[in-house]
Each structure stands twice: as C-alpha cells, then as structure tokens.
Amino acid sequence: MPQLCFKFISMQKLKVIFISFLVVAILMGCQSVQDKTNAIVKKENEKLSKFIGKSYNELEIELGKPDEDFKNSRGNLEFVYNSKKYLIPCERRFEINSDKIVIGFVSNGCF
C-alpha cells in the first residue's frame, strides 16, 4: 500500500509540474505575440508620421488618391485609405487642416 501512495503522489506532482510548464509556455507565447504586435504598430506609426507637417499633395503622391475624403466635425479634411491584407481590413485616416497640411493620422488593422 505505501508504494501505491508514493506512485499516486508522484503522478500528482507530475501533473502539477506539467500544468505549470504549460501555463508558463502559454504566457511566454502571449508576450511574444504582444511584442510582435507592438513592433508592427511602431513601424506603422513611424511610416505614417513622416506625413505630419507635409502637404496633402505629398500624401497623394505617396499613397495615391484616397478612397474617401470628407470634412470632419472640426472642419478639417479627412483622407481615408482602405485596403486588406490576409482578408483583414486596414484603414488609414489622415486629418488635413485648412492650410492643406497633414496634422494627424489614425491607423486601424494595418500591419
């Protein structure tokens, strides 16, 4: 009987060790995905921030005609560029002031 208890305890310890290892592996994987996502967002922001302070003509030369353009609630012009990568929609919006200078952008789903 004592040997049976010892085997049972060992199996319990093995389960705990295995589950602990699995949890650590999952958490490390999540961090890896988060790190990659942060790097992609940083690269996207660096790419788009080069248009801040430039004329909307330079934006159109680089990215082409926008898919949409309209006046927002502040009276500024907004250019919207839509695309898809791996069936995931990407939207880039640029805000242009009355002097026709890009003053801001928002990127959603782009990588």
Backbone hydrogen bonds, N-H to C=O, Kabsch-Sander energy under -0.5 kcal/mol:
donor,donor_aa,acceptor,acceptor_aa,energy
5,C,1,M,-1.8
6,F,2,P,-2.0
7,K,3,Q,-2.4
8,F,4,L,-2.3
9,I,5,C,-2.6
10,S,6,F,-2.3
11,M,7,K,-2.3
12,Q,8,F,-2.1
13,K,9,I,-2.7
14,L,10,S,-2.6
15,K,11,M,-2.4
16,V,12,Q,-2.4
17,I,13,K,-2.8
18,F,14,L,-2.8
19,I,15,K,-2.9
20,S,16,V,-2.6
21,F,17,I,-2.6
22,L,18,F,-2.5
23,V,19,I,-2.6
24,V,20,S,-2.4
25,A,21,F,-2.5
26,I,22,L,-2.4
27,L,23,V,-2.6
28,M,24,V,-2.6
29,G,25,A,-2.2
30,C,26,I,-2.4
31,Q,27,L,-2.1
32,S,28,M,-2.1
33,V,29,G,-2.2
34,Q,30,C,-2.5
35,D,31,Q,-2.7
36,K,32,S,-2.2
37,T,33,V,-2.6
38,N,34,Q,-2.7
39,A,35,D,-2.0
40,I,36,K,-2.2
41,V,37,T,-2.5
42,K,38,N,-2.4
43,K,39,A,-2.2
44,E,40,I,-2.5
45,N,41,V,-2.7
46,E,42,K,-2.3
47,K,43,K,-2.3
48,L,44,E,-2.4
49,S,45,N,-2.5
50,K,46,E,-0.7
51,F,48,L,-1.8
52,I,49,S,-1.2
53,G,102,V,-3.0
54,K,51,F,-2.3
56,Y,100,K,-2.0
58,E,55,S,-0.5
59,L,55,S,-1.4
60,E,56,Y,-2.3
61,I,57,N,-2.3
62,E,58,E,-2.0
63,L,59,L,-3.1
64,G,60,E,-2.0
67,D,80,V,-2.0
68,E,80,V,-1.6
70,F,78,E,-1.7
72,N,76,N,-3.3
75,G,72,N,-1.9
77,L,96,I,-2.0
78,E,70,F,-3.0
79,F,94,F,-2.4
80,V,68,E,-2.7
81,Y,92,R,-2.9
83,S,90,C,-2.3
85,K,88,I,-2.0
88,I,85,K,-1.8
90,C,83,S,-3.4
91,E,108,N,-2.4
92,R,81,Y,-2.6
93,R,106,V,-3.1
94,F,79,F,-2.5
95,E,104,G,-2.7
96,I,77,L,-3.4
97,N,101,I,-2.5
100,K,97,N,-2.0
102,V,54,K,-3.0
103,I,95,E,-3.1
104,G,95,E,-1.2
106,V,93,R,-2.2
108,N,91,E,-2.8
